[in-house]
Amino acid sequence: MVDVNSIRSGSLIFAQFWSYLLICLGTFGHLLNIYVFTRRKLRSNPCVRYFLASTLSGLFVTYINIALRLLQIVYKIDAFGYSFASCKILSCLVFWAKYLKCFF
């Protein structure tokens, strides 16, 4: 029979591996998008400006949201639980990361 602790440790290893993989692949993909959307021929197109803003927002989400979830799930560090101020600041960062592209 499978032990409960082995299932928990397996899921933690999977979450850790998956988080680091998402950060690496997300960074690579967003950097490629930034490279493409900053080409001289595409700069005047308003759709490309929106896509570039969306890419920058996605890069910000990749670093903020995945890193916070990695700390919470794998390392058992709840950055939101330290104080009321840290909860407000981190919640604001996550909110602005998701809706940053609406302001460009």
N, C-alpha and C positions, 0 to 999 in steps of 0.2 A: 504494500500500500504506500501511497505517496503521502509524505508528511506535510503538514500545513506550513511549517517553517520553510521547507524547500520550495513550495509554491510561492510563498511571499518573497523569498530571496530571488527566485527566478523572475518574478514580475518586476522587482526592483532593478535587476540587471537589465531586463528588457527596456524598462522606462529610461534608464540611464543611457543605454546604447542608442535608443530611438531619439532621445532629446539631443544628444551630441550629433547624431546623423542629420536631424532636422536643421540644426544650427549650421552645419557645414554645407549641406545641400541648399538651404535657403539663402545663405550668404552668396554662394556661387551663382545661383540662379538670379538673384536680385542684382548682383554686380554685372552679369551679362545683360540684363535688361537695361541697366543704367548705361552701359556701353552702347547699346543699340539706340536707345532713345535720345542720346545726346549727340547723335550724328548731325552734321551740318545741314543735310538735306531735310531732316525731319523736324528741326527746331521750330519752324513757323507753323506747323500743324497743331491746332488746339487739342486734338485727340491725343497726340503724342505727349503733350504737356500733362494731360490728365493721367495717362499711363505712367509717366515718369513720377508724378506725385504719388500715384498708387504704389509704385515700386518702392519709393522712399518710405512710405508708410508701412509697407509690408516688411521692409528691412528693419524698421524700428520695432515692429511687432515681433519679428523673429528674435531679436535680441532681448527685448523686455519680457514678453510673455513666456517664451519657452524657458528662459533663464529662471524666472520666478517659479514656474511649475517644476523645473528640475530641482530647485532648492527645497520646495515643499514636499515633493513626492520621494525623492531619492535621499536627500541629506537631512530631512526632517527639520528644516529651518523655515519657520513661518514668518516671513518678512512683514506680513500684514498684521501680525499679532503682537509686535513689540510695543507699540504705543498707538494712541489715537492719531497722532500726527503722521506717523509712518504709514498707517493705513490710508489716510486721506491722500498723502502724496503719491503713494504707489497706485491707488485707485485712479487718481487723476492722470498719472502717466499712462496707465493701461487704456483709459478712456481716450486720451488724446492720440495715442498710438493707433487706435482703431479708426478714429474719425479724422485724422490729419489730412487725408486726401480730399476731404470735402471742402477745404479752405483754399486749395490751390486753383 
